């Protein structure tokens, strides 16, 4: 009879029947339709559970995460290692790229698979293969309509097994059966099914809250009379008026207009109401715990801070998402690949995109990978969705920062000429001995010893240029919009007020964007500078922090001053300030990032090296001009000063009377002396 009844009402009414009062009162009917009793008195069904926000948020978060994760097929090398050689022409790879069938895209494929596993514990996909056994498509099956029958250790899948007709048998080789959690090894179980009591309590709490708001006929105040009692008819009339005025959430806190004078008494939150609010907060966290999710991932920020959300997001990838990815990868490798392909091919999800938000950790990791010779700089650019740059495919080695394929430099032959022997002798001199030589003789030794430090400039310049370019684009966009909003529609005074406010927030943006890269760059520079002078273990963190803070504040002030100067010049010349600002913004897009990267790689390099040498015990420094330098740099070439002294004092004029004279606006402690200056300082 039950089979006939189920067939009559149709499979789509099954979920509704599970939660119907008649099913709750009939244990046989309830079990037949998949309902589960809980101690709270609520009947759990997958469809009913998805109607509640915390459960829906958990399932949707994990499913949407899977939707956006790339899934690729790879081919192992001949040695059997998991070398990442991506394959695009395999039928399984084509499915990953285009979707499992003509009616479903690849994102929906991953989303539906994950949703089925979370709600029902398992996901079923019927395989479509050609005569040669090659995969042609996957078709999803409703998990609640499939029954797994194990016979002689081989499962058979009965589709539509609950219609009373036995179901259509699908053999194991024609089914993709994905599950993660299991109690018997053959079928999966949903996290919700494993903790029915917690789910039942949550559903009961949500229903209690809904009932409270629905039947809430009590305003925040009560009215009473002291002079005379009310008649039964008057009490009924007043009660009806109060209910009409306040029943339902939409009528909360409305005034009640009554015909007789009453005294007012304010009501506070009852203990039961307060406990209900706390219970709802607790059950939300409890649902997140069931799915192993950080609470902030389902918008519960009660205990979240800006300092720990980023780390929780990493934990979400590692501990919440990765176990499900591994389960899917293992099943696809085993059930979709042919037996003779499983040793050669494998599939993997790419989770790098989920970690992109962790700026500090990502930058430090990239730096370690590059400086350890594990990744090339263009490989890092590819992960950051940047175009490759010529010359950045070369792998670096950690000791001398040269090419990993470079042959070690060979010493001079024993029978070499006197000039070579002389250069070798100079390279072995102490710094104090070099200081006594003319720069024409000592320059090569200084450049050799600073080779590693100077190489860092070229290696970090494109990285800093790219990151600073992002900030420039943000600035141009923000200022352009402000010009349109304030100057074109309001007044210049409003725009200048906005500009000052914007400039106040800029230092933090500079620090957030550049701190990791600049700190890594200056740390590498300081270490190589200390290696030059034979010192180790000098703490530089406080210097890095102060330097980056000052540079961020300086750049922010320069931006505001430059825009103001453009407006002043436009006013003096009778030009449209909006048009002039637009022209300057276009110039920024073209040149500003290049200028910053060129100057800052030299400035930060020299500042970090100078500070490291001073903290390492160096007492004198020497200015070394490199390459085709200008007369200004040539005038300082070889100059020796105390480590705390300036090479050029504020107000001094270099090359006075010459075509390229320069007045120092501040004490010059290290290079760059001017834009394009490639000089450096060394121990003397």
C-alpha positions in Angstrom: 0.0 0.0 0.0 2.8 2.4 0.9 4.5 1.8 -2.5 1.2 2.6 -4.3 0.8 5.7 -2.2 4.3 6.9 -2.9 3.9 6.3 -6.6 0.5 8.1 -6.6 1.7 11.3 -4.8 4.9 11.4 -7.0 8.5 11.7 -6.0 8.4 15.5 -5.9 6.0 15.5 -3.0 8.1 13.2 -0.9 10.0 15.9 1.0 6.8 17.7 1.9 5.2 14.5 3.2 8.2 13.8 5.4 7.5 16.9 7.4 3.7 16.6 7.4 2.0 16.0 10.8 0.6 12.7 9.5 4.1 11.5 8.8 5.3 12.7 12.2 2.6 10.7 13.8 3.3 7.5 11.8 6.8 6.1 12.3 6.5 3.7 9.4 5.4 6.4 7.0 8.1 8.8 8.4 10.9 6.3 8.0 9.7 5.4 4.5 10.0 8.9 3.3 13.4 9.6 5.0 12.4 11.8 8.0 14.5 11.5 11.1 13.3 12.1 14.7 15.2 14.4 17.0 14.9 14.9 20.8 13.6 18.4 20.2 10.5 16.9 18.5 11.5 18.3 15.1 11.6 16.0 12.0 14.8 16.4 10.0 14.5 16.2 6.2 17.1 17.7 3.7 14.5 20.0 2.1 13.3 21.3 5.5 16.8 21.9 6.7 17.7 24.1 3.7 14.9 26.5 4.6 16.9 27.8 7.6 19.5 30.5 7.1 22.6 29.2 8.9 22.3 25.8 7.3 21.7 27.3 3.9 24.6 29.7 4.4 27.1 26.9 5.2 26.1 24.7 2.3 26.0 27.6 -0.1 29.4 28.9 1.0 31.1 25.5 0.4 29.2 24.9 -2.8 30.0 28.3 -4.3 33.6 27.9 -3.3 33.8 24.8 -5.3 32.1 26.5 -8.2 34.9 29.0 -8.7 37.9 26.7 -8.1 39.7 25.6 -11.3 39.8 21.8 -11.8 42.5 20.5 -14.2 43.8 17.2 -15.5 47.6 16.7 -15.4 49.9 14.1 -16.8 52.7 12.6 -14.8 56.3 12.5 -16.1 57.9 9.2 -17.1 59.4 8.9 -13.7 56.0 8.9 -12.0 56.3 12.2 -10.3 53.3 14.6 -10.1 54.9 17.0 -12.6 52.4 19.7 -13.5 52.0 19.1 -17.2 48.4 20.2 -17.9 46.4 18.2 -20.4 43.6 19.8 -22.4 42.7 17.3 -25.1 41.6 14.4 -22.8 37.8 13.7 -22.6 37.9 14.3 -18.8 39.8 17.5 -19.3 37.3 18.7 -21.8 34.5 18.0 -19.3 36.4 20.1 -16.7 36.7 23.0 -19.3 33.2 22.9 -20.9 30.9 21.1 -18.4 29.6 17.5 -18.0 26.9 17.7 -20.6 25.4 20.1 -23.2 23.0 21.5 -20.6 25.3 22.2 -17.7 28.4 24.4 -17.4 31.5 23.5 -15.4 30.7 25.7 -12.5 27.2 24.2 -12.0 28.8 20.8 -12.2 31.1 21.4 -9.3 28.4 23.4 -7.3 25.8 20.7 -7.7 28.2 17.9 -6.8 29.2 19.7 -3.6 25.6 20.6 -2.6 24.5 17.0 -3.1 27.2 15.8 -0.8 26.5 18.3 1.9 22.8 17.9 1.9 22.4 14.2 1.1 25.9 12.9 1.9 26.7 11.7 -1.7 26.4 12.7 -5.3 25.5 10.4 -8.2 26.3 11.1 -11.9 25.5 8.6 -14.6 28.4 8.2 -17.1 27.8 8.3 -20.8 30.6 6.6 -22.8 31.2 5.7 -26.4 31.9 2.3 -27.8 35.6 2.7 -27.0 35.0 3.5 -23.4 35.8 7.2 -23.7 33.8 9.5 -21.5 31.2 11.6 -23.4 29.2 13.1 -20.6 27.9 13.0 -17.0 24.2 13.3 -16.1 23.2 14.1 -12.5 20.8 11.9 -10.6 18.8 13.0 -7.6 20.5 11.4 -4.5 17.2 10.6 -2.8 16.2 8.5 -5.8 19.2 6.2 -5.8 19.7 3.2 -3.7 23.1 1.4 -3.4 22.9 -2.4 -3.4 26.1 -4.2 -2.6 26.3 -7.8 -4.0 29.6 -9.7 -3.8 31.6 -6.6 -2.9 30.4 -4.8 -6.0 27.9 -2.0 -5.7 24.9 -1.7 -8.0 22.9 1.5 -8.2 19.1 1.4 -8.5 17.8 4.7 -9.8 14.1 5.5 -9.0 14.3 2.7 -6.5 11.7 4.4 -4.3 8.8 4.5 -6.7 7.6 1.0 -5.9 8.8 -0.5 -9.2 12.3 -1.5 -8.1 14.3 1.1 -10.1 16.6 1.0 -13.1 19.9 -0.7 -12.4 23.1 1.2 -13.2 26.4 -0.8 -13.0 29.3 0.6 -11.0 31.4 1.3 -14.1 28.7 3.6 -15.4 28.3 5.6 -12.3 30.3 8.4 -10.7 29.6 8.1 -7.0 31.2 10.8 -4.9 31.1 11.1 -1.1 33.4 12.2 1.7 32.0 11.2 5.1 30.8 7.6 5.4 30.0 5.0 8.0 30.3 1.8 5.9 32.6 2.6 3.0 29.8 2.2 0.4 27.5 5.1 0.9 28.0 8.7 2.1 26.4 10.5 4.9 25.7 14.2 5.2 27.2 16.2 8.1 23.7 17.2 9.0 22.7 13.5 9.4 25.6 12.8 11.7 24.5 15.5 14.2 20.7 15.3 14.0 20.2 16.5 17.6 22.0 19.8 16.9 20.2 20.3 13.7 16.8 19.6 15.4 17.6 22.1 18.2 18.5 24.7 15.6 15.3 24.2 13.6 13.3 24.3 16.8 14.9 27.5 17.9 14.3 29.2 14.5 10.6 28.1 14.6 10.3 29.4 18.2 11.6 32.8 17.1 9.3 32.9 14.0 6.3 32.0 16.2 7.2 34.7 18.7 7.3 37.4 16.1 4.2 36.1 14.4 2.1 36.1 17.6 3.8 39.1 19.3 0.8 41.1 20.5 2.7 42.8 23.3 4.0 46.4 22.7 7.0 47.8 24.6 4.5 49.4 27.1 1.3 48.4 29.0 -1.6 50.6 29.9 -3.7 50.4 33.1 -6.4 52.4 34.9 -6.5 53.0 38.7 -9.7 55.0 39.0 -12.2 52.3 38.1 -12.2 48.8 36.8 -12.9 48.0 33.1 -16.0 46.1 32.1 -15.5 42.8 30.2 -16.6 44.4 27.0 -14.1 47.3 27.4 -11.3 44.8 28.1 -12.2 42.8 24.9 -12.3 46.0 22.9 -9.0 47.3 24.1 -7.4 43.9 23.7 -8.6 43.7 20.1 -7.3 47.2 19.4 -3.9 46.4 20.8 -3.7 43.2 18.8 -4.7 44.9 15.6 -2.1 47.6 16.2 0.8 45.4 17.2 0.4 41.9 15.9 3.3 40.9 13.5 6.8 42.3 13.0 5.6 45.0 10.6 3.5 46.5 13.3 6.1 46.5 16.1 6.5 49.8 18.0 3.4 51.5 16.4 1.2 53.8 18.5 -2.0 52.5 19.9 -4.8 55.1 20.0 -7.3 54.3 22.7 -10.5 56.2 23.7 -9.9 56.4 27.5 -6.9 57.8 29.5 -4.5 55.2 30.8 -1.3 55.2 32.8 1.8 53.9 31.0 4.3 51.4 32.2 7.5 50.6 30.2 8.3 46.9 29.7 11.9 45.6 29.3 13.2 42.5 27.6 12.1 39.4 29.4 14.6 36.7 30.4 12.9 34.3 28.0 13.4 36.7 25.1 17.0 37.4 26.0 17.7 33.6 26.2 16.1 33.1 22.9 18.4 35.7 21.3 21.4 34.1 22.8 20.2 30.7 21.7 19.9 31.8 18.1 23.5 33.2 18.2 24.8 30.0 19.6 23.0 27.8 17.1 24.4 29.8 14.2 27.9 29.1 15.5 27.0 25.5 16.1 25.9 25.1 12.5 29.2 26.6 11.3 31.0 24.1 13.6 29.1 21.1 12.0 30.5 22.1 8.6 33.9 23.0 10.0 33.5 26.6 8.8 34.9 29.8 10.5 31.8 31.7 11.7 32.7 34.8 9.7 32.3 32.8 6.5 28.5 32.8 7.1 28.5 36.4 8.2 28.7 35.9 11.9 31.3 38.5 12.9 30.6 38.4 16.6 34.1 37.3 17.6 35.9 38.2 14.4 38.6 41.0 14.1 40.4 42.4 11.1 43.6 40.9 12.5 42.3 37.3 12.6 39.9 37.1 9.6 42.7 36.7 7.1 44.2 33.8 9.1 40.7 32.2 9.5 40.3 32.5 5.7 43.5 30.4 5.2 42.2 27.9 7.8 39.0 27.8 5.8 40.9 26.6 2.7 43.2 24.2 4.5 40.8 22.6 7.0 37.3 23.2 5.6 37.6 23.0 1.8 40.6 20.8 1.2 39.2 17.5 2.6 36.2 17.8 0.2 38.5 18.6 -2.7 40.7 15.5 -1.9 37.6 13.3 -1.8 36.4 14.5 -5.2 39.8 14.3 -6.8 40.3 10.7 -5.6 36.9 9.6 -6.9 37.3 11.2 -10.3 40.8 9.7 -10.7 39.4 6.3 -9.9 36.0 6.3 -11.6 36.4 8.6 -14.6 39.9 7.6 -15.8 40.3 4.2 -17.5 42.4 1.6 -15.6 45.3 2.0 -18.0 45.2 5.8 -17.6 45.3 6.1 -13.8 49.0 5.8 -13.4 49.6 8.4 -16.1 46.9 11.1 -15.4 45.5 12.7 -12.3 43.2 15.7 -11.6 43.7 18.5 -9.1 41.8 21.6 -7.9 43.8 24.8 -7.9 43.3 26.6 -4.6 45.9 29.4 -5.1 43.1 31.8 -6.0 41.5 31.4 -2.5 44.8 32.5 -0.9 45.1 35.7 -3.0 43.6 37.7 -0.2 46.5 36.9 2.1 48.7 39.7 0.8 51.5 39.4 3.4 51.8 35.7 3.3 51.6 35.6 -0.5 54.3 38.2 -0.9 56.6 36.5 1.5 56.0 33.1 -0.1 56.8 34.4 -3.6 60.0 36.0 -2.3 61.1 32.7 -0.7 60.3 30.8 -3.8 62.2 33.2 -6.1 65.2 33.6 -3.9 65.4 29.8 -3.3 65.4 29.1 -7.0 62.1 27.2 -6.9 60.1 29.6 -9.1 61.0 32.1 -11.7 59.8 35.7 -11.5 57.6 35.2 -14.6 56.0 32.2 -12.9 55.0 34.5 -10.0 53.7 37.1 -12.5 51.6 34.4 -14.1 50.0 33.4 -10.7 49.2 37.1 -10.2 47.6 37.4 -13.7 50.4 39.6 -15.0 52.0 39.4 -18.4 55.5 38.0 -18.6 58.5 40.3 -18.9 61.6 39.4 -21.0 64.5 38.3 -18.9 62.5 37.1 -15.9 62.3 33.5 -16.8 65.8 32.9 -15.5 65.9 31.0 -12.2 67.9 32.5 -9.3 70.0 30.8 -6.7 70.0 31.8 -3.1 73.7 32.6 -2.5 74.7 35.1 -5.2 71.4 35.9 -6.7 72.8 35.1 -10.1 71.3 32.7 -12.7 70.9 29.1 -11.5 72.5 28.0 -14.8 75.4 30.3 -14.6 78.8 28.7 -14.3 80.8 29.8 -11.3 83.3 32.6 -12.1 86.7 31.3 -12.8 89.8 32.8 -11.2 92.6 34.1 -13.3 95.0 31.7 -14.9 98.3 31.4 -13.2 100.1 32.6 -16.3 97.6 35.6 -16.7 98.9 39.0 -17.4 99.9 41.4 -14.6 96.7 43.4 -15.0 94.6 40.4 -14.1 96.8 39.5 -11.1 96.6 43.1 -10.0 92.8 43.0 -10.1 92.8 39.8 -8.1 95.1 41.3 -5.5 92.8 44.3 -5.1 89.8 42.1 -4.6 91.6 40.5 -1.6 92.3 43.8 0.1 90.5 44.8 3.3 88.1 47.7 3.1 90.5 50.0 4.9 93.2 49.2 2.4 90.8 49.9 -0.5 90.0 53.3 1.0 93.6 54.3 0.5 93.5 53.6 -3.3 92.2 55.9 -5.9 88.7 55.1 -7.1 90.0 54.3 -10.6 91.8 51.3 -9.1 89.4 50.4 -6.3 86.1 50.8 -8.2 86.1 47.2 -9.5 86.6 45.7 -6.1 83.7 47.8 -4.6 81.4 46.7 -7.4 82.4 43.1 -7.0 81.7 43.1 -3.3 78.4 44.9 -3.8 77.3 42.7 -6.7 74.7 40.8 -4.8 73.2 43.9 -3.2 73.0 45.8 -6.5 71.5 42.9 -8.3 68.5 43.1 -6.0 67.6 46.5 -7.5 66.9 45.0 -10.9 65.2 41.9 -9.5 62.7 43.9 -7.4 62.2 46.9 -9.7 59.5 45.2 -11.9 57.7 43.9 -8.8 57.6 47.3 -7.1 56.6 48.9 -10.4 53.6 46.6 -10.8 52.4 47.0 -7.2 52.8 50.7 -7.2 51.1 50.9 -10.6 48.0 49.3 -9.0 47.9 52.1 -6.4 48.4 54.7 -9.2 45.4 53.3 -11.0 43.3 53.5 -7.8 44.4 57.1 -7.3 43.6 58.1 -10.9 40.2 56.5 -10.6 39.3 58.1 -7.3 40.6 61.6 -8.2 38.9 61.5 -11.6 35.6 60.7 -10.0 36.0 63.4 -7.4 36.8 66.0 -10.0 33.5 65.1 -11.8 31.5 65.0 -8.6 32.9 68.1 -6.8 34.5 70.5 -9.3 32.0 70.0 -12.1 28.9 69.8 -10.0 29.8 71.7 -6.8 33.0 73.9 -6.2 36.8 73.7 -6.1 36.6 74.2 -2.3 34.6 71.0 -2.0 37.1 69.2 -4.1 40.1 70.5 -2.1 38.3 69.4 1.1 37.8 65.9 -0.4 41.5 65.9 -1.5 42.8 66.6 2.0 40.6 63.8 3.4 41.7 61.4 0.7 45.4 62.2 1.3 44.9 61.4 5.0 43.9 57.9 4.2 46.6 57.3 1.5 49.5 56.4 3.8 47.7 53.3 5.0 47.0 52.3 1.4 50.6 52.7 0.6 51.7 50.6 3.6 49.1 47.9 2.9 50.1 47.5 -0.7 53.9 47.9 -0.5 54.9 46.8 3.0 55.5 43.1 2.3 57.5 43.7 -0.9 59.5 46.6 0.4 60.2 44.9 3.7 61.4 41.8 1.9 63.5 43.9 -0.5 65.2 45.9 2.3 65.7 42.8 4.4 67.5 41.0 1.5 69.5 44.2 0.9 70.5 44.5 4.5 71.6 40.9 4.7 73.8 41.1 1.6 75.3 44.4 2.9 76.2 42.7 6.2 77.7 39.8 4.3 80.0 42.3 2.6 81.4 43.4 5.9 81.3 40.0 7.6 78.5 40.6 10.1 75.4 38.6 10.9 72.4 38.7 13.2 71.5 42.5 13.1 67.9 43.3 13.9 66.5 45.8 11.4 62.7 45.5 11.8 62.2 48.8 13.5 64.1 50.6 10.8 62.1 48.9 8.0 58.9 49.9 9.7 59.9 53.6 10.2 61.2 53.8 6.6 58.1 52.4 5.0 55.9 54.7 7.2 57.9 57.8 6.3 57.9 57.0 2.6 54.1 56.3 2.6 53.5 59.7 4.3 55.8 61.5 1.9 54.2 60.0 -1.2 50.7 60.9 0.1 51.7 64.5 0.8 53.3 64.7 -2.7 50.1 63.7 -4.3 48.0 66.3 -2.6 50.6 69.0 -3.2 51.0 68.1 -6.9 47.2 68.3 -7.5 47.1 71.7 -5.7 50.0 73.0 -7.8 48.2 71.9 -11.0 45.1 73.9 -9.9 47.2 76.9 -9.0 49.0 77.0 -12.4 45.7 76.5 -14.2 44.2 79.5 -12.3 47.2 81.7 -13.1 47.0 80.9 -16.8 43.3 81.0 -17.0 42.9 77.3 -17.9 40.2 74.8 -16.8 41.6 73.1 -13.7 39.5 70.0 -14.3 41.1 69.6 -17.7 44.6 70.2 -16.3 44.0 67.6 -13.6 42.8 65.1 -16.1 46.0 65.7 -18.1 48.2 65.1 -15.1 46.3 61.9 -14.2 47.0 60.6 -17.7 50.6 61.4 -17.2 50.6 59.5 -13.9 49.2 56.4 -15.6 52.0 56.5 -18.1 55.0 57.4 -16.0 54.4 57.6 -12.3 55.0 53.9 -11.5 58.2 53.8 -13.5 59.6 56.8 -11.7 58.7 55.5 -8.3 60.2 52.1 -9.0 63.4 53.5 -10.4 64.0 55.9 -7.5 62.7 53.7 -4.7 64.7 50.6 -5.5 67.9 52.7 -5.3 66.8 54.7 -2.2 65.6 51.7 -0.2 68.6 49.7 -1.2 71.0 52.4 -0.2 69.1 53.2 3.0 68.9 49.6 4.2 72.6 49.0 3.4 73.8 52.1 5.1 71.7 51.4 8.3 72.8 47.7 8.3 76.5 48.7 8.1 76.1 51.2 10.9 74.4 48.7 13.1 77.0 46.2 12.2 79.8 48.4 13.5 81.1 50.1 10.3 82.4 53.6 11.1 83.2 55.0 7.7 81.4 55.0 4.3 82.6 55.7 0.8 80.5 57.0 -2.2 80.9 54.8 -5.3 79.7 56.1 -8.6 78.7 53.5 -11.1 78.5 53.4 -15.0 77.9 56.6 -17.0 77.4 59.0 -14.1 76.7 62.7 -14.3 79.1 65.4 -13.1 77.1 65.7 -9.9 77.8 62.0 -9.0 81.4 62.3 -10.2 82.0 65.1 -7.7 81.2 62.7 -4.9 82.9 59.6 -6.3 85.3 58.2 -3.7 84.3 60.6 -1.0 84.7 59.1 2.5 82.6 60.3 5.5 81.8 59.1 9.0 78.9 56.7 9.2 76.7 59.4 10.9 77.8 62.2 8.5 76.2 63.4 5.3 77.9 63.2 2.0 76.2 66.5 1.1 74.9 68.9 3.7 71.5 70.6 3.3 71.9 73.8 1.4 75.2 72.9 -0.3 75.5 73.4 -4.1 77.1 70.7 -6.3 78.7 71.7 -9.5 78.1 75.4 -8.9 78.0 77.5 -12.0 77.7 74.4 -14.2 74.8 73.5 -16.4 73.6 70.8 -14.1 74.2 72.4 -10.7 72.2 70.9 -7.7 71.2 72.5 -4.4 70.6 69.9 -1.6 67.3 70.5 0.1 68.2 67.9 2.8 71.2 66.1 4.1 72.3 63.4 1.6 73.2 60.3 3.5 73.2 57.9 0.6 72.1 57.5 -3.0 70.2 58.4 -5.1 71.5 61.9 -5.4 69.0 62.6 -8.2 66.6 60.7 -10.4 68.4 58.0 -12.4 71.4 58.0 -10.0 72.8 54.4 -9.7 75.5 55.1 -7.2 75.9 53.2 -3.9 77.8 53.5 -0.6 80.2 50.9 0.7 82.4 50.4 3.8 85.6 52.5 3.8 
